[in-house]
Amino acid sequence: MLELEEWCYHAYENTKLYKEQTKRLHDAPLKGPKEFQVGDRVLLYKSRLKLFPGKLRSRWSGPFTVTQVFSYGMIEIANPQTKPFKVNGHRLKLYWDLRSNDSLLLSL
């Protein structure tokens, strides 16, 4: 009977170690929440694109400028053609304007 309890204890310990290792491997590539500052230029994800299939369409619209950052990931954005509106930070990504970067040279 003691041998059976010992086997159960070792099995329990092994599963606990396996779960911890699996969680560590799963969480390693995950990034933290996105941090945006006022004045950042961002792109907005088009969630309505799924209604109209088109694999060559851009999934992002913009660029927009961050005008205000609220708590809980809410961000107010605007561009010159629209008035400011609020979106969730998960729908945004930073915009990198390659045309303004003079130090980037492409040679073929």
C-alpha positions as CSV (number, residue, x, y, z in Angstrom):
1,M,0.0,0.0,0.0
2,L,2.8,2.4,0.8
3,E,4.4,1.7,-2.6
4,L,1.2,2.6,-4.3
5,E,1.0,5.9,-2.4
6,E,4.6,6.6,-3.3
7,W,3.9,6.0,-7.0
8,C,1.0,8.4,-6.8
9,Y,3.1,11.0,-5.1
10,H,5.8,10.8,-7.7
11,A,3.2,10.9,-10.5
12,Y,1.7,14.1,-8.9
13,E,5.1,15.7,-8.6
14,N,6.0,14.9,-12.2
15,T,2.8,16.3,-13.6
16,K,3.3,19.5,-11.5
17,L,6.8,19.9,-12.9
18,Y,5.5,19.2,-16.5
19,K,2.8,21.9,-16.1
20,E,5.3,24.5,-14.8
21,Q,7.7,23.8,-17.7
22,T,4.9,23.9,-20.3
23,K,3.6,27.2,-18.9
24,R,7.2,28.7,-19.0
25,L,7.6,27.6,-22.6
26,H,4.2,29.0,-23.6
27,D,4.6,32.3,-21.8
28,A,8.2,33.0,-23.1
29,P,7.3,34.5,-26.6
30,L,4.3,36.4,-25.2
31,K,4.7,40.1,-25.2
32,G,3.4,42.5,-22.6
33,P,0.8,45.1,-23.2
34,K,1.5,47.7,-25.9
35,E,2.6,51.1,-24.6
36,F,1.7,54.1,-26.6
37,Q,2.6,57.8,-26.0
38,V,0.8,60.9,-27.0
39,G,2.0,62.0,-30.4
40,D,2.9,58.4,-31.6
41,R,1.7,57.6,-35.1
42,V,-0.3,54.3,-35.2
43,L,-2.2,52.1,-37.6
44,L,-5.7,50.9,-36.9
45,Y,-6.8,47.3,-37.5
46,K,-9.8,47.0,-39.9
47,S,-12.0,44.4,-38.2
48,R,-14.7,44.7,-40.9
49,L,-12.4,43.3,-43.5
50,K,-13.5,39.8,-42.7
51,L,-16.9,40.6,-44.1
52,F,-15.4,41.4,-47.5
53,P,-12.8,38.8,-48.5
54,G,-9.7,40.1,-50.2
55,K,-6.4,38.7,-49.4
56,L,-4.5,41.5,-51.0
57,R,-6.3,44.3,-49.1
58,S,-4.5,46.0,-46.3
59,R,-5.7,45.0,-42.9
60,W,-4.6,48.3,-41.4
61,S,-5.9,51.9,-41.9
62,G,-4.2,55.1,-41.1
63,P,-1.8,56.5,-40.0
64,F,-3.4,58.1,-37.0
65,T,-1.9,60.2,-34.2
66,V,-2.4,59.3,-30.6
67,T,-4.1,62.3,-28.9
68,Q,-4.7,60.9,-25.4
69,V,-4.0,57.7,-23.5
70,F,-6.6,56.4,-21.0
71,S,-6.4,53.7,-18.4
72,Y,-7.2,50.1,-19.2
73,G,-5.8,50.3,-22.7
74,M,-8.2,52.8,-24.2
75,I,-6.5,55.2,-26.6
76,E,-7.9,58.3,-28.4
77,I,-6.6,58.7,-32.0
78,A,-7.2,61.2,-34.8
79,N,-6.0,62.2,-38.2
80,P,-6.5,65.5,-40.0
81,Q,-9.6,64.2,-41.9
82,T,-11.5,62.8,-38.8
83,K,-12.4,64.0,-35.4
84,P,-10.8,62.1,-32.5
85,F,-12.3,58.7,-31.5
86,K,-11.5,56.1,-28.9
87,V,-10.3,52.6,-29.6
88,N,-8.8,49.7,-27.7
89,G,-5.0,49.5,-27.7
90,H,-5.2,45.9,-29.0
91,R,-6.4,47.2,-32.4
92,L,-3.3,49.5,-32.8
93,K,0.3,49.1,-33.9
94,L,3.1,51.6,-34.3
95,Y,3.5,53.2,-37.7
96,W,7.0,53.3,-39.2
97,D,7.2,55.9,-41.9
98,L,10.0,54.7,-44.2
99,R,9.8,57.7,-46.6
100,S,10.9,60.1,-43.9
101,N,13.9,57.9,-42.9
102,D,16.8,59.3,-45.1
103,S,19.4,57.0,-43.6
104,L,17.7,53.9,-45.1
105,L,19.2,53.1,-48.5
106,L,18.1,50.2,-50.7
107,S,20.5,48.9,-53.3
108,L,19.6,46.3,-55.8
